[in-house]
């Protein structure tokens, strides 16, 4: 039996007349998409078009909630009150659920975006707030996150399903977290990605200092907003297939 891994990408991050990424082309390579819900990117029209395209192409939809940070693309930490953060996450998931239903599909999981995603690896109160929001909306929705994270522990306590994610194009620290985008080498070069992805398929990640970390990834993320993203996604997909991996949505 071949190993099955989901391949996901962040999409729906255009806004108004501003376009970011080629979402339809990315969907040809991935099995799941994380759709921006309007707080860091996206708007109702973009969300609707993205969900319709996903329904047409048979791609699984995940909600991609973020801090209320449109100007910063959701990449700035916000010391949000946990109750307010939970309400914001409920609002975003609920909006995407309605749009997905109108497009004839559904939201199948939740993956927080950017600074929120990174914060809930360590920030216990914000992690609990995200889990509370998911539990209140639909306790069967899996949360996609990094291993050994605070949100993973909080979800397990509440009985919320989880899935483990690895990144095709990001460097890792020795503790298994992502190297900050403010640091050199945080985003891997195209010539580094193939070896990195092949190692993930084998259950390992090499940290930026050379440390080898074990990881059993349910899903691998390839970013849709980076230069050459479409070609990168296709190359990552082919690398996984060449290593005996079946591309299939975890949700």
C-alpha positions as CSV (number, residue, x, y, z in Angstrom):
1,X,0.0,0.0,0.0
2,X,1.4,3.4,-1.0
3,X,1.7,6.3,1.5
4,X,-1.0,8.9,1.0
5,X,-0.3,12.6,1.8
6,X,-2.4,15.6,1.2
7,X,-1.0,18.5,-0.7
8,X,-2.4,21.9,0.3
9,X,-2.0,25.5,-0.7
10,X,-3.1,28.9,0.6
11,X,-5.5,30.5,-2.0
12,X,-8.2,33.1,-2.4
13,X,-5.8,35.8,-1.3
14,X,-6.7,38.4,-3.9
15,X,-8.7,41.4,-2.9
16,X,-10.9,43.7,-4.9
17,X,-9.0,44.6,-8.1
18,X,-5.7,43.3,-6.7
19,X,-4.8,39.8,-7.8
20,X,-2.4,37.5,-6.0
21,X,-1.5,34.0,-7.4
22,X,-3.1,31.8,-10.0
23,X,-5.5,29.8,-7.9
24,X,-7.0,27.7,-10.7
25,X,-3.6,26.6,-11.9
26,X,-2.5,25.7,-8.3
27,X,-5.6,23.6,-7.9
28,X,-4.4,21.3,-10.7
29,X,-1.6,20.1,-8.4
30,X,-3.0,20.1,-4.9
31,X,-5.7,18.1,-3.2
32,X,-6.8,20.8,-0.6
33,X,-6.9,24.6,-0.5
34,X,-6.9,26.9,2.4
35,X,-9.3,29.8,1.5
36,X,-8.7,33.3,2.9
37,X,-11.8,34.4,4.8
38,X,-11.5,38.2,4.4
39,X,-9.4,39.2,7.5
40,X,-5.9,39.0,6.0
41,X,-6.9,38.7,2.4
42,X,-9.9,37.8,0.2
43,X,-13.3,39.3,-0.1
44,X,-16.8,37.8,-0.7
45,X,-16.4,37.8,-4.4
46,X,-13.0,36.2,-4.3
47,X,-14.2,33.7,-1.7
48,X,-17.1,32.7,-3.9
49,X,-15.1,32.4,-7.1
50,X,-12.5,30.3,-5.2
51,X,-15.1,27.9,-3.8
52,X,-16.8,27.5,-7.2
53,X,-13.4,26.7,-8.8
54,X,-12.7,24.2,-6.0
55,X,-16.1,22.5,-6.5
56,X,-15.4,22.3,-10.3
57,X,-12.0,20.8,-9.8
58,X,-12.8,18.5,-7.0
59,X,-10.5,20.1,-4.5
60,X,-11.2,20.0,-0.7
61,X,-11.8,23.4,1.0
62,X,-10.3,24.4,4.3
63,X,-11.0,27.7,6.1
64,X,-8.0,29.9,6.5
65,X,-8.8,32.4,9.4
66,X,-6.4,35.1,10.4
67,X,-5.9,38.0,12.7
68,X,-7.8,41.1,11.7
69,X,-4.8,42.4,9.7
70,X,-5.6,43.2,6.1
71,X,-2.8,45.8,5.8
72,X,-0.2,43.4,7.2
73,X,-1.5,40.3,5.3
74,X,-2.0,38.6,8.6
75,X,1.7,38.3,9.2
76,X,1.8,40.5,12.3
77,X,1.2,39.1,15.8
78,X,-1.8,40.7,17.5
79,X,-2.2,40.4,21.3
80,X,-5.9,39.8,20.9
81,X,-8.3,39.1,23.8
82,X,-9.1,35.3,23.6
83,X,-12.8,35.9,23.6
84,X,-12.5,38.4,20.7
85,X,-10.2,36.1,18.8
86,X,-12.6,33.2,19.2
87,X,-15.4,35.4,17.8
88,X,-13.3,36.5,14.9
89,X,-12.5,32.9,14.0
90,X,-16.1,31.8,14.3
91,X,-17.1,34.7,12.0
92,X,-14.5,33.8,9.3
93,X,-15.3,30.1,9.3
94,X,-19.0,30.8,9.2
95,X,-18.7,33.1,6.3
96,X,-16.7,30.6,4.3
97,X,-19.1,27.8,5.2
98,X,-22.0,29.9,3.7
99,X,-20.0,30.7,0.5
100,X,-18.9,27.1,0.1
101,X,-22.5,25.9,0.5
102,X,-23.7,28.3,-2.2
103,X,-21.0,26.9,-4.5
104,X,-22.2,23.4,-3.9
105,X,-19.4,22.3,-1.6
106,X,-18.3,22.5,2.0
107,X,-15.6,23.5,4.4
108,X,-13.8,20.3,5.5
109,X,-11.1,21.6,7.9
110,X,-9.5,24.7,9.5
111,X,-6.0,25.9,9.0
112,X,-5.1,29.3,10.7
113,X,-3.1,31.7,8.7
114,X,0.3,33.5,9.1
115,X,1.0,35.0,12.5
116,X,-2.0,33.4,14.1
117,X,-0.8,30.0,12.8
118,X,2.7,30.6,14.3
119,X,1.3,32.1,17.6
120,X,-0.8,29.1,18.5
121,X,2.2,26.8,18.3
122,X,3.2,28.4,21.7
123,X,0.5,30.8,22.8
124,X,-1.7,28.7,25.1
125,X,-4.6,31.2,25.4
126,X,-4.9,32.0,21.7
127,X,-4.6,28.3,20.9
128,X,-7.5,27.6,23.2
129,X,-9.5,30.4,21.6
130,X,-9.1,28.9,18.1
131,X,-10.1,25.5,19.4
132,X,-13.1,27.0,21.2
133,X,-14.2,28.6,17.9
134,X,-13.9,25.4,16.0
135,X,-15.7,23.4,18.7
136,X,-18.6,25.9,18.7
137,X,-19.1,25.8,15.0
138,X,-18.4,22.1,14.2
139,X,-16.4,19.8,16.5
140,X,-15.8,17.4,13.6
141,X,-13.7,19.9,11.7
142,X,-10.0,18.9,11.9
143,X,-7.5,21.6,12.7
144,X,-4.3,21.5,10.5
145,X,-1.2,22.5,12.5
146,X,2.4,21.8,13.3
147,X,3.3,18.9,15.5
148,X,4.0,19.4,19.2
149,X,2.0,22.7,19.2
150,X,-0.2,24.2,21.8
151,X,-3.3,24.2,19.5
152,X,-2.7,20.4,19.0
153,X,-2.8,19.8,22.7
154,X,-5.8,22.1,23.2
155,X,-7.7,20.3,20.4
156,X,-7.0,16.9,21.8
157,X,-8.4,18.0,25.2
158,X,-11.6,19.1,23.5
159,X,-11.9,16.0,21.3
160,X,-11.3,18.1,18.1
161,X,-9.6,16.1,15.3
162,X,-6.2,17.3,14.1
163,X,-3.9,16.8,11.2
164,X,-0.1,17.4,11.1
165,X,1.3,19.7,8.5
166,X,4.8,20.1,7.0
167,X,5.9,22.8,4.6
168,X,7.5,22.1,1.2
169,X,9.2,25.5,0.9
170,X,9.9,26.7,4.5
171,X,13.0,26.1,6.7
172,X,12.6,24.7,10.2
173,X,14.3,25.5,13.5
174,X,15.7,22.7,15.7
175,X,12.5,22.7,17.8
176,X,10.3,22.0,14.8
177,X,8.9,25.5,14.4
178,X,9.2,27.5,11.2
179,X,12.1,29.9,10.7
180,X,10.7,33.4,10.8
181,X,10.2,35.1,7.4
182,X,12.3,38.0,8.8
183,X,15.3,35.7,8.9
184,X,17.5,34.8,5.9
185,X,16.9,31.3,4.5
186,X,13.3,31.1,5.9
187,X,11.9,30.3,2.4
188,X,13.7,27.5,0.6
189,X,15.1,27.9,-2.8
190,X,13.6,25.9,-5.7
191,X,16.7,23.7,-5.9
192,X,16.3,22.8,-2.1
193,X,12.6,21.9,-2.2
194,X,12.8,18.6,-4.0
195,X,15.2,17.0,-1.5
196,X,13.2,18.6,1.4
197,X,9.9,17.1,0.1
198,X,11.4,13.7,-0.5
199,X,12.7,13.7,3.1
200,X,9.2,14.6,4.4
201,X,7.8,11.7,2.5
202,X,10.2,9.4,4.4
203,X,9.1,11.0,7.7
204,X,11.9,13.4,8.4
205,X,12.8,17.1,8.2
206,X,16.3,18.6,8.3
207,X,16.3,21.8,10.5
208,X,18.3,24.8,9.5
209,X,21.2,23.7,11.7
210,X,21.3,20.2,10.2
211,X,19.3,18.5,13.0
212,X,17.1,15.7,11.7
213,X,13.5,15.8,13.0
214,X,10.9,13.1,12.8
215,X,7.5,14.1,11.3
216,X,4.5,12.1,10.2
217,X,2.9,14.6,7.9
218,X,-0.8,14.2,6.9
219,X,-0.4,17.2,4.6
220,X,2.3,19.2,2.9
221,X,1.8,22.9,2.2
222,X,3.2,24.6,-0.9
223,X,2.6,28.4,-0.9
224,X,0.5,29.8,-3.8
225,X,1.7,33.4,-3.5
226,X,5.4,32.9,-4.0
227,X,7.2,33.5,-7.4
228,X,6.9,30.5,-9.6
229,X,4.2,29.0,-7.3
230,X,2.4,27.1,-10.0
231,X,5.6,25.4,-11.3
232,X,6.7,24.7,-7.7
233,X,3.4,23.0,-6.8
234,X,3.6,20.8,-9.9
235,X,7.2,19.9,-9.1
236,X,6.3,19.1,-5.4
237,X,3.4,16.9,-6.6
238,X,5.7,15.0,-9.0
239,X,8.4,14.6,-6.4
240,X,5.9,13.0,-4.0
241,X,4.6,10.7,-6.8
242,X,8.1,9.7,-7.8
243,X,8.7,8.7,-4.1
244,X,5.7,6.4,-4.1
245,X,3.2,8.8,-2.5
246,X,-0.4,9.1,-3.4
247,X,-1.8,12.6,-3.3
248,X,-5.1,12.5,-1.4
249,X,-6.9,15.0,0.8
250,X,-6.7,14.1,4.5
251,X,-10.2,15.6,5.0
